[in-house]
Amino acid sequence: MPTLINPDLPPEVETAVGVIGSRAQADILRELSRLGPSTAGELVGATGISRPSLNRHLVALQRAGIVTASPPGNRAGKTLRYTAQIHRVRELAEKYLRYVSGD
C-alpha cells in the first residue's frame, strides 16, 4: 500500500493546493465571477451544491482570502453577499506555479 507524503509546503502554496484541488470551490468561484456578488441561496441555485456544503466551502474560501462577504453596513437585512477576489486566486496560482517549477 502506498505511503501518503505530506511535504512541508509554504503556507500560500498549501492554500493554493487546497483551492485548486477542489472542484466545488472552483465551481463556486466561477459562478461568483459570472454572476457578481451573490447570496448563498443564489449560489446553491447556480451550482447545485447543497447549502451545508456550500457554507463549508465559502468559509474555506473566505479563510483563504479568495471570497469576501459583504460587510454589515452594506447588508440588506441579514443577507450576506459573497464576492470572488480573483486577484487573490491569481496570486495563489502564481505562487503555486513558482513552487512547482522550482523558482
C-alpha positions, 0 to 999 in steps of 0.5 A, a space after each residue: 500500500 502506498 505511503 501518503 507524503 505530506 511535504 512541508 509546503 509554504 503556507 500560500 502554496 498549501 492554500 493554493 493546493 487546497 483551492 485548486 484541488 477542489 472542484 466545488 470551490 472552483 465551481 463556486 468561484 466561477 459562478 461568483 465571477 459570472 454572476 457578481 456578488 451573490 447570496 448563498 441561496 443564489 449560489 446553491 441555485 447556480 451550482 447545485 451544491 447543497 447549502 451545508 456544503 456550500 457554507 463549508 466551502 465559502 468559509 474555506 474560501 473566505 479563510 483563504 482570502 479568495 471570497 469576501 462577504 459583504 460587510 454589515 453596513 452594506 447588508 440588506 437585512 441579514 443577507 450576506 453577499 459573497 464576492 470572488 477576489 480573483 486577484 487573490 486566486 491569481 496570486 495563489 496560482 502564481 505562487 503555486 506555479 513558482 513552487 512547482 517549477 522550482 523558482 
